[in-house]
Amino acid sequence: MKNDFKIDRRRLLKWSGTAGATLVIGGIALPNFGITSALAADLGEGDVGVLNYAYALEQLEAAYYTMVIDNPYEGITEDETAILTDLRDHEVTHRDFLKDALGDNAIPALEVDFSAVDFTSRDSVLTTARTFEDLGVGAYNGAGKLIENGDYLLAAGKIVSVEARHAAAIRDLLNPNSVAFAGPDVVDENGLDVAYAPADVLPKAAPFITTDVTANSLV
C-alpha cells in the first residue's frame, strides 16, 4: 500500500474565489457562489457553502465505495461485500440528497484520483476507507457551527451519525473483535469526537481530488 499521500501543488485545493447572487431554499435566501471554470468550483459562503462542502466530501466517498464494489479486493468475503455495499449506498444517498438540496447551485461533479490506493489489497482499501470516514465525521463536526438554518443542522447531524457508524464498522473490519472501535486519534479524553475546520479537511482530501476547489469563505 502507498501511505505517502503527499499533497501535489496541482491538486491542492486553492483558497480563493468569489461569491455572488442568491439562492432560495426552503424560503430562505442564501448566498450563492461563482464557478471559476469548467474544471473548478467555489464552495461559496453561508449555508450554501457548507452544503457544497459536505457535497464535495460525499462525492468523494460515494466515488470511492463505488470503485471498491466494482473492483473487489482479493479474498473479500460475503459479509465484507455486504458492509461495503451498504456504505456505498449510504454515501450515494447522502451525495444525491445534498445535490438535490442545492439544485442548480451545486458545485460540478468532482474528478477524483484513487491511484494511491491498491484496490486488490484489503488493507489498502480498508485503511483508506477509515481515513475517509474519520475525516468525514470530523468535517461534519467542525462545520456544524457554520450552519445557520436549523433544518440543515438537523440533516447534518443525521448524516454525521451514519458516518460515525461507518467509521466504527471499518475499524471493526480492520481489527475484528477489538475494543478499538474509536481510538484516541478520533475521540479525546473527555469522550468527545474530533472536529476539523474546512481548512484542515480540504488539504487532506486534496490528493484524491483533481478538480480545483476554492473555499475562501469557509473558515
C-alpha positions, 0 to 999 in steps of 0.5 A: 500500500502507498501511505505517502499521500503527499499533497501535489501543488496541482491538486491542492485545493486553492483558497480563493474565489468569489461569491455572488447572487442568491439562492432560495431554499426552503424560503430562505435566501442564501448566498450563492457562489461563482464557478471559476471554470469548467474544471473548478468550483467555489464552495461559496459562503453561508449555508450554501457553502457548507452544503457544497462542502459536505457535497464535495466530501460525499462525492468523494466517498460515494466515488470511492465505495463505488470503485471498491464494489466494482473492483473487489479486493482479493479474498473479500468475503460475503459479509465484507461485500455486504458492509461495503455495499451498504456504505456505498449506498449510504454515501450515494444517498447522502451525495444525491440528497445534498445535490438535490438540496442545492439544485442548480447551485451545486458545485460540478461533479468532482474528478477524483484520483484513487491511484494511491490506493491498491484496490486488490489489497484489503488493507489498502482499501480498508485503511483508506476507507477509515481515513475517509470516514474519520475525516468525514465525521470530523468535517461534519463536526467542525462545520456544524457551527457554520450552519445557520438554518436549523433544518440543515443542522438537523440533516447534518447531524443525521448524516454525521451519525451514519458516518460515525457508524461507518467509521466504527464498522471499518475499524471493526473490519480492520481489527475484528473483535477489538475494543478499538472501535474509536481510538484516541486519534478520533475521540479525546479524553473527555469522550468527545469526537474530533472536529476539523475546520474546512481548512484542515479537511480540504488539504487532506482530501486534496490528493484524491481530488483533481478538480480545483476547489476554492473555499475562501469563505469557509473558515 
